[in-house]
Amino acid sequence: MTSRSDPKMPSSTHPNIHIIGAGLAGLSAAVALVQAGHHVCLYEASARAGGRCRSYHDAKLDCMLDNGNHLLIKANRAVWDYLARIDAEDTLCAIGNSYPMMDLAHGQRWTVRPPCLPSSVEDLKLMLGLLRPKEQRTVAELKGTDGLLYERVIKPLCISALNTQPEDASAAMLAHVIKRAFVWPGNAHAFVPKVNLHESFVAPALTLLQEAGTHIYYRKSIKRLHHDAARITQLQIADASRKVSEQQCVLLATPAINAQELWPELAIPETYETIVNVHYKCDAPAGSPSLVGMIGGQTDWVFVKQGIVSTTTSAANHLHTQSAEAIAEQCWQDVSRALAIDSPMPAHRVIREKRATFACTTQLDGKRPSITTRMDNLFIAGDYTDTGLPATMESAVQSGLDAAQAITDFYG
């Protein structure tokens, strides 16, 4: 990127990069930039860092909860790069390359062990369609959707990875996910945090940044970006303002809707999907698997943790009108069957994120925003940017690392 202002790295300890947003995109960018020798200032509108990847103490259950359930696989190279940078690889535990599954409607159980090879003509048609999906085709429009591979593997994967129902989901996006994660043996090997999301993905990054002298401001909401014809000149923070000098740049790493409020010409996805997580305070029976995937019920996945059993339902816009208690009761029925629990529903917490991620529809193919803008010193990071990935932790971190590289190139 060519800059009209010809920026130079400042020799003082004043920040030369202002990062707005301390979710995974902002944190990963900040870490990479600090390690490249830059001085960074982080602004976070809420009281804590992490964005959707956060943990908190729940007063009702009197325990720590993750905002949602996140599964890391070996193919998530950007996240593993980030974990290596913050020295947090050993905060995860491996749960293997096998995924226990259950059909709640028929009581059948099986195990998915990637890579999954076709076992019928229908399965072969489906795999061939995913190898070279036609433009603007949805997952449900692929040939071979009458086979077991579709019902037991591809459809659940589509809902979980893309947070979009197959009738709307982009076949090209799902094909990219499958090629990246589930073709080569070992790439789908799964990991979860030993403690919680904060201890694995947030706390180590904050420690590294603070030790490097990074300024992190919480409850600091940027209200406006002032600019001239070529560059951002000032950050408006409530009643105060902060000048952005010719040697400084700005990285906008907030959720898409907040980013567009600050930079209205930014094109962002228009359709979003809900994710519902229910956390039950109870212990699973001895010998229970760490996770169980499910079809035929309301729950997509059950996660077994120490003292907590959690469920995740993706592509859950259909649950908007249901009460939290009704959702909890239905999910508990699924948990009871999956883990063979015969007891009343325990104390629980329902977390319903109505705009959890953008919907990975065919309308989005090739239309996500770049990390650069027409302003010389304004960059964008977030899972909605053009990473080629669905709105996942991997996409958020990849965008942060890409933005950090673009900023480093900006300074020459």
Secondary structure by P-SEA (a helix, b strand, c coil): ccccccccccccccccbbbccccaaaaaaaaaaaaabbbbbbbbcccccccccbbbbbccccbbbbcbbbbbcccaaaaaaaaaaacccccccccccbbbbbccccbbbbbbccccccccaaaaaaaaaaaccccccccccccccccccccccaaaaaaaccccccccccaaaaaaaaaaccccccccbbbbbcccccccccaaaaaaaaaabbbbbccccccccccccccccbbbcccbbbbbcccbbbbbcccaaaaaaaccccccccbbbbbbbbbbccccccccccbbbbccccccbbbbcccbbbbbbccccccccccaaaaaaaaaaaaaaaaccccccccbbbbbbccccccccccccccccccccccccbbbbcccccccccccaaaaaaaaaaaaaaaaaaac
